[in-house]
Amino acid sequence: MFETILTTILIIGGAALLSWPLGRYMGALFGGHFVRADGVMARITGGAPEQGWKAYALALLAFNAVMFAFVFALLAFQHALPLNPDGQSAASLDLVFNTTASFVTNTNLQHYSGESTWSYLAQLAGLMWLQFVSAATGIAALAALARGIAGRPGMGNFFLDVQRASFGVLLPLALLLAGALALSGVPMTFSGAAEVTTLEGAAQTIARGPAAAFVAIKQLGTNGGGFFGPNSTHPLENPDFLSNLLSMFAIIVIPMACVWMFGRIIGRMRHAGVIFGVMLALLLLKIGLAVEFESAPTQAFTGLAVMQEVGNLEGKELRLGAVTGPLWAAVTTATSNGSVGAMHDSLNPLTGLVPMAGMWLNETFGGAGVGMINMVLYIVVAVFVSGMLVGRTPDYLGHKLEGREMRLAVLALISHPVLILGGTALFAATAWGRDTIANTGAHGFSEILYEFSSAAANNGSGFEGLGDNTVPWNIATGLVMLIARFLPILVPLAIVGSFMAKRRGAESAGTLSVEGATFGAMLMIVIVIFGALTFFPAATLGPIAEHTSLMR
Amino acid sequence: MQYLLPSLRLWLVTMLVCVVGYTALVLGFAQGFTPARANGSLIEVDGRAIGSALVAQQFTTPGYFWPRPSAAGYYAMGAMGSNLSPTSEALTERAAETVARYGATSSAPLPADLVAASGGGLDPHISLAGALYQAPRVAAARGLQESAVRQLASDAAIAPGGVFAPDPIVNVLELNLALDRIEE
């Protein structure tokens, strides 16, 4: 227990501390304080004219279309291209579609094992490239949104913002992290798999590759897609306790810094502080619950001659320490990262509910940039509800909230449960889902529910027992990822675009302060009611049913 | 169309910097400063690669320490966990087989890590308790003093994360190599 608390403080506290200077730097970067670098980057993409919300959104969509087209082609033709020492063959087109959608949308849901599916070229120039630019797309969108809320005349320039995020934020951090990971034992080589003869004389082929570079940006950009199949449980992807600490730290630091960056751009750090506090409180609550639930021993070993005083070890790695499983599970789903440090399918039933809840909420720090964007939707609803309660016209920082803005906000928020619950219902009721589950009963339902939650939250982790490399799964989750990525980016841009078209009022004594504990509590209530209770019936059918019927 | 040309330029520059440049820097650093690790932490004995220090390999003979169960069968080109629910009957059956293989009884129960499959199926470690549990079998098979084998395991034990993860663990391949060296 002592080391659990210590590790949590080290990672969450350390990341929170570092997020402050990082957020300050990102605020300056996106505030245009680095004039010469901005000039160079603007020239690269042919000028950086100020864009309104529509132009910014179209630029974002155009670049994301290029991302999709290029990587789709690269993955589809990998077998004919160089850097393929292990001779990976052509992948099926439905898997290519799913994988491309998955990495374009910053999800990194993986219906494959990297070491037996993709060439080094496909992993680096396809997937790793998307891990940079999809994260940069999210951060850029947040910068644009914040500028609009701040009352600037334009939202900035998308092409400039992506370069700022890629070269100014992600690249330097990735270089540092990749170097540290290489020192701890993550391979970085273009040689193919190693052939060895074991001490007992058997042949063993050990997959390796340019993993250190890949894993660093996987963690930093809230991507989560592993170089190897079992992600960060694989000893070559996460070799020791230090690499594990750095990985968990890297998962959360940029999403945290995004809140401060938002506060800097809108010039309301106290508001950002309230948001940060709400996110942190929910995250710590989830971590505490996960650690507690996972301390129960493996139920299946009851009655066998097994010592059971260490908690549930199925699906866990000893070198990473006992706390890694539940702590990583909570952090990776709070942030839409989706890398795993233990197999989520083998978590105790109620522990498995915690990552699901993280994906249902999807903004307790959330993805790089997009987590804070999701939070803006909840803020809009919280402000509106508060305004209705006291009978005043609701406004957010002087922007009047009217029918159009509310309709858009609710559309974006409601799309999340519709995609998750609709998809789960369809696959649970048909052979598409039923024939692919690995565990029977309530846990099998949880596998389906988790998969759609992960796709819709752009998270990417999974209950990996699910046999998800099928045509129905590849197409359904591919579509869900695309809708769930672009709708919640474009709708908030439209809402703020609508703010910008109206005259901004002055904040008066009657305006609800968004800088105090009252607002924080209101925000928390809206998040819990909207985000969590919607999913309660589904949770009851899955993890809760499994717990109450099978855990004694 | 006005967004396509800047998108293509952005494609080119991010590809050059974030893929070509970044990969080259990390590769140069790793191969320059820590080449053994960069190539997979392979262990060579008499000039022959016998495994990776970071990757579990199968041991079945009684004279070696055995690793944790692997859902992947120690296949290092397709690592995976069992993905079984902790409430699963299939998991109970698998665990019962493991318990039988070790011959564990309720008076001498197995440490849980020897029964639970790891996340990737390639966990190179077992707990020190798991190693000590196997010491009598290993000693008998090799005709060694049990105390010598226990000592060897204890000497190989590390606390993976210091105060943050103090439970001692042992690298199975390195321990087995040390065993082989005693015999020579």
Interface residues (C-beta under 8 A of the other chain):
Chain A: E3 L6 T7 L10 I44 T45 G46 L58 A59 L61 A62 F63 A65 V66 M67 F70 S113 E115 S116 L124 A125 M128 W129 F132 V133 A136 F159 V162 Q163 S166 F167 L170 L171 A174 L175 A178 G179 A182 L183 S184 G185 V186 P187 M188 T189 F190 S191 A193 A194 E195 V196 T197 T198 L199 E200 A202 Q204 T205 I206 A207 R208 P210 A212 A213 A216 I217 F228 G229 P230 T233 H234 P235 L236 E237 P239 D240 F241 L242 N244 L245 P297 T298 Q299 A300 F301 L304 A305 V306 M307 Q308 E309 V310 N312 L313 E314 G315 K316 E317 L318 R319 L320 G321 A322 V323 V340 G341 A342 M343 D345 S346 L347 N348 P349 A438 N439 H443 F463 E464 G465 E546 L550 M551
Chain B: Y3 L4 L5 P6 S7 L8 R9 L10 W11 V13 T14 M15 V17 C18 V19 Y22 T23 L25 V26 L27 F29 A30 Q31 F33 T34 R37 A38 N39 G40 S41 L42 R48 A49 I50 G51 S52 L54 V55 A56 Q57 Q58 F59 T60 T61 Y64 R68 Y74 A76 M77 G78 A79 M80 G81 S82 N83 L84 S85 P86 T87 S88 E89 L91 T92 A95 A96 V99 A104 T105 S106 A108 P109 L110 P111 A112 D113 V115 A116 A117 S118 G119 G120 G121 L122 D123 P124 H125 I126 S127 A129 P160 G161 G162 V163 F164 A165 P166 D167 I169 L173 N176 L177 D180
